[in-house]
Structures are given as structure tokens and as C-alpha cells.
């Protein structure tokens, strides 16, 4: 039986859109997944996502899939490339994206699923210098009709990144931004909830003194201090979210993923990020990132 082809929706073009002023928006499950993209592929995906009206465009799994047309000229302007180099990059990038997959945790199925970034109707046109991108069905589910549990950021804040790891750390920081900042933790917990929370903190993050950490944080909030944002993640989850190769040891992760991100944030965005690690014996089990609020940057809060 021949597979029925999805109907094509509108062609949404990058022409005359000034993409640097647009936002990239994704559901948090997608943000916190494993993207497995190169820097060039990430640039293409983000540029196309920035053309989406994430609050108003309707998700439909089977009918009228929109196509996002990215012109080499707009890609060149966005990432400060020569026009020939820009077209080569988007042409090569779309060729590799055809078979590129990612993974995410699907809450409804309670399991990790694999998804295709690109769906169908992908082509390049040499005379006009553009590529057409249609997102895969799973990806589209986390791009449209976003009302809650999503992350948005200005595309212009990422164009300076030279490493895809820096970009992924940035997205994760935005995903967890202000989630618990300046809110007292565990104040409404029952004894049963407190016991379960303590067990999770000890076994997942290796924090046997978690109540001391929480009490100190709550005390700081009571005294009116504006605390830094935090992102506490296990090393295993961090590997998954950044698609870090198994061959990378902790020193490789520290140098290539964390310290490079810290350097790029400080140099390009005037952001100060620090981190500390938690260990079980001699092995790193979790990373605690903290970073100062970015008053000078344009951010969009989750709603």
C-alpha cells in the first residue's frame, strides 16, 4: 500500500524577516532532549525555528505541514558569512540533516523516543540560493501552540557561539531559568515528601547535606538577597542533553563543554557562570551551575 503523502502547507520564507530579531521557542521536553547536531546543523535548525509563530501556528500531525525556506543571503547576514560560504553550509547542512535523529523523554509514554529532525520535501535551489525545511512530526509537536512548559530566547544572543556545546548549555540554562530562583523550597512539603526528596537528592545528585543547602538558600531569600539562577544536573543527564560522545572523560567534558561555554558567555554576552561538582568517591556524579541574572539582555520568560 502506498504511503499517503502529507499535504504541503504554507511556505514561510526568511526573506525580509530580520531573523536576528526573532525568537527561538521550543517545548521543554525538546530543549532537554539529546539533539545530536553539529554547529552548522544547529544554526540551520534555529534559523528555521525562528520563523515560527510558536503560540499561534497549529500542530497537525498529518495535514498541511509548513515548509520553512531559508535563503543563503539571510543565513550569511545572520552568522556573518560570505554568501558562497553560506550557501555551501546550508546545502551541506540540509544533506546531513535528512538522516539526523535526536532523542527525548516522552512523558506521556514514560520512555525515551528517537525522532527525525527533518520530515519531507527538502530541496536546494542553486539559482535562488535557498533550502526548504519541513520539521519532523515529533519536533513539530514541541514547536506549535506553546502555552506553557516552553523556552524562548532571542536568536541574536546565539549567533556568536563557536561551539554547539555552548549553544546547548545556553538553551538548558534558559530552560531552567528562574524555575526555583528566589522561591523558598520545601516549605509546603509533608514529612513523606521530604523523605522522598531527600532520598532523590542523595541518590541522584550525591547531596547528603541537601537540607543544609536548602536551609541556607531559604535564609538568603528571607533576607532579601537576589540569588543566582541554578541548574543542577547529573553527569549522566548532562552527557545525554549535550550528546557528548562516550569516549569523552570528565576532563574532556570539563574543557570542551563547560569551560568553553563559560569563556564564550563571558566574552560574547558578558555573562558570568560558575559551577561546582559533586562526587561519589573519586567520580563526578553531578554538576551545579550558577549564573548571574542577565539584566542587559533581551529574554522571554516561560509562561
N, C-alpha and C positions, 0 to 999 in steps of 0.2 A: 504494500500500500504506500503510495507516495505521500511524503510528509507535506502537510499544508504549510505554505509559506506565510509568514506573518505579513500583514498589510503595513506598508510604509506610512508613517505619519508625516509630520512637517519636517522640512529641512531647516534647522536652526543654524544660522551662519555666524561666524566670528567677525565678519566684515562690519566695520564701523561700530564696534561694540566697546572698544577700550577695555579689554579684558582685565587689565591691571586693577581696575576699579570694581571688579566683580568679586563675589564671594564663592568659595567652595563649601558646599554643605553635604554632609553625609549622616546617615543614622549611625549611632554609636557602635552598634554591633559590627558594622562595616569598618569604622575607624579603628576599632580594637582587634580587627582580624589580622591575618597574615597576608600582606599584599603581594609579596614576591615580585616586585617591579624594579627595573633599572631606573636610574635617574631620568634618562630620556623618556622612557615609557611613563614615568610618574608625571613628567611635565605635560605630556600629551593628555593623559587622563584628567589631570587637574584643570587644564585649559578647557577641555570639553565640558567638564562638570560645572565650570564657572558660567557656562551659557544657560544652565538650567534654572528655571524658576522653581526652586525646590518646594515652596509652600503651595503653589497653585497647579503645577503640572500633575496630571493624574496618572497613577500607576495602573497599567493594564498588562497583564501577563501575556495575553495572546493577540492583542489587536492594536494596530496603529502605534508602532514603535518609532519614536522620533529619531532622526539622524542629525548628528552634530557635525557641521562642516567647519574644519579648521584650516584656515589659509596660512601658507608659509610666511607671508608678509606679517600677519598678526603674531605668529609664533616667534618670528625674528624680532619684532618690536618688543614683545613681552620679555624675552630672555636675552636680548641684546646680542643677536647673532646676525651674521651676514645672510642675505636672502638665499643664496645657493646652499649654504651650510644648513640653514633652517629647513629647506625642502628635503635635503638628504636625511636629516634627522627625523622628520615626521614620516617620511616614506619608509625608512628602515624601522622606525618605532612601530608603525602600524603593522608591518610584516611580522614582527616578533610578538605583538600583542594578540594576533589571531589565535595563537595557541597558548597564551599565558593564562595561568589559573592562580587563584588565591584560595584562602581558607578562612572561615569564620565560624564562631559558635552560634548555632541557631537555637535560640531559647525555646521556641515552640516545639522543636524536635529533641531538645536537650542533647545535642551532639554537634560535633564539628563537621561542616559540609565543605565540599570543594565547589568553586564556582568559576565560570568563564568571565573574564573582564569584557570581552567583545563578543557580540552575538552574530550579526549578519550584515550584508550589504556594505562591506568595507572596500573602498577603492581609492586609487590615487589618480590624479589627473595632471599630466605633465604640463599641458598648455596653460591651465589656470593656476597650477601650484597649490592644490589643496588635498586634504584627505577627508573621507567621510567615516564617522564612527557611530556605531549603534551599540549601546551597552547591553550586556547580558541580562537575562531575566532576574537573576538573584541580585545583581548590582542595582538594577532599576528599582527594586523593592525598597532599597535604602537611600534613594535619591529623590523620590517624589512624595508629595503630600506629607512633608515633615512637620509635625506639630509639637512633638516632644522627643526626648531622648536622641537628640542630634547635636552635631558640632558644626559650627560655621566659622570660617576665618577668611580674611582678605587674601586674595591670590598674590597681591603685590608684596606681601610680607614673606613670601617663599621663593621669589624669583632669584634671590641671591644665593640660595643654597647650592653647594657644590657636591653634596653627598645625599643620597636617598635616605641614609640612616638619620641624618639631621632632620630631613623633612618628616620622617615618620615619628621621631621623638617630638617634634613640634606639634604634629597632629594629636599625639597622645596627651601631651600637656594641655592642649586646648580641650580635649575630650573630658579631662578630669578637672579642668579649671573651675575653681570656686565650688566644687562639689560639696566639700565639707569646710571650706575656709570660713573662719570666724563664726562657726556654729559649734556649740558645745556637743560633745559626743557622749553617747550612752546615758544621758540624763534621764531618759524615759524607759530604760531597759528594766525588764523584770530580772530576778535572780537567775532564772533559766536562760534568758537571753544573754546575760552577762557571762555565764559559764560557757555557753556555746561560742560567744565572741572571743573569749579568752583562749579557748581551745583552737579556734581558727587562727588567731594571731600567733600562737606558739608554733603550731604545726605548719602553717603556710608561710609565715614570714620569719619565724625564728625569733620572736619577740617575747621572751618570758616576762619582761618588765613592762608589758604593754600598758598596764594600768597607771604606772608611774608616768609614762609618756603622755597618756590621755589626761591625767590629772594636771600635769604641768601645762598642757595646751589649754585646757579649760580655764585654768587660773590666769593665763596670759590674756585670754579673751575677756574674762571678767574684769581685768584691769584695763581693758580698752585697747589693747595692742592689736594692730592690724597684721595678722600673721601672713607669712609667705604661703603661696599655693604649694600643695604637696601632691606627689604621685608616688605611691608605694606599690611596688610590683615585684613579684618573684622573678628570679633569674630565668626560670623556665618560661614564664609568660612573656618576659621581655624578649627572649630568643624567638618565640613564636610571633609576636607582634611585629618585630623588625625583620623577620625572615632571615635570621642570622644562620650562616652555614654551621653544620655540626662540627666542622673542622676548627672553628674559632674557639680558642680557650678564653678564660677570663681576661687575660692581659690583652688579647686581640679585641675583645668586646669593649674593654675599657678605653683602648686607644682609638679604634676605628669608629665606634658608635657613640660613646659617651663624651670623651674629651674633645673629639672633633665637633660634636654638637655644641658643647659649651663654648668652644672657640668661635664657631660661626655665629652663635646667638649674640655673643658679646661684640664681635666685630661688626656685624651687619645690622643688628637690631637693638643694640645697647641693652641687652637682657643679661642679667646675672643669674646663672643657675649653679647650684651646688648639689652634691649628693653624698650619701654615706651608704656603706654596705653592711649587711648583717650576715653572719656566718654560722654554719654548723660545723664545729671543728675548724678545719682549715679551708673548707669550701664555702664560697659565696652562695647564699640562698635567696637574698632579696636586695633590692636597691631602693633607697628612699631619696627621691628627687625633691628639691625645694627651689622655688624661683620667685623672684620679686614680681609684684604686680607691674604691668606694663602700661603705666598711665599715658605714655606718649603715643601708644599705638592704637590703631583702629580695630576694635574687637566686637564681635557679636555674641552676646550671651545666649546660651541654650534657654529654651523656654519650655 
